[in-house]
């Protein structure tokens, strides 16, 4: 996969992709991540990428000319039909794990990091394929949101982590993940559940499934509407509901 991030502040994104497992993915050739300075696509001596809004109002708007030129240049390098252009904006569709899985199947992502009061509307209507928001809040710019999207997508690429490691993660199968414990078995009087020390893999799997259901019910019950539930799962949830009531 190739990911281009179009921004006027590339320094913000320099750190997140040069540490930890994302850097390993780059080193292994699983992904190519490029920081693209939008100002390099301007042609005036001030390298202006923004201007005041028509009709008046507060703030500045990112101009269409450099954004169109940047995206068209990046698209041409990948070939026709291989690029998906995404704008990071609070007005976009809410990003989630399913969204990340879909983007992980793309060959080339171009992420536009919004800034100031936003982008010229012609960018939205004629250049962008999709708009993404990472939550119902406003950031100073789209760079941190883009970093979140890239991290979530890259970790799903084949070869990044073992396939079985992601099977029980939160939001996989529409459930939150079960609790985890490690050594020591007793810490400040708090004991690890005995089932995890039993060596009985069937009972451990059953406990983890039930804990996942319980945690999802308590914290994100809305996810249960999308989950694939067995008869045993439904019976356990009914037990929890009866205890609550």
Secondary structure as UniProt FT lines:
FT   STRAND          2..7
FT   HELIX           10..14
FT   HELIX           16..18
FT   HELIX           20..27
FT   TURN            28..29
FT   STRAND          32..37
FT   HELIX           38..41
FT   TURN            45..46
FT   STRAND          50..52
FT   TURN            54..55
FT   STRAND          60..62
FT   HELIX           64..78
FT   TURN            80..81
FT   STRAND          83..94
FT   HELIX           97..103
FT   TURN            104..105
FT   STRAND          108..113
FT   TURN            116..117
FT   HELIX           121..126
FT   STRAND          130..133
FT   HELIX           143..154
FT   TURN            155..156
FT   TURN            158..159
FT   HELIX           163..166
FT   TURN            167..168
FT   TURN            170..171
FT   HELIX           172..174
FT   STRAND          186..187
FT   TURN            188..189
FT   STRAND          190..191
FT   HELIX           194..197
FT   HELIX           201..219
FT   HELIX           221..225
FT   HELIX           231..244
//
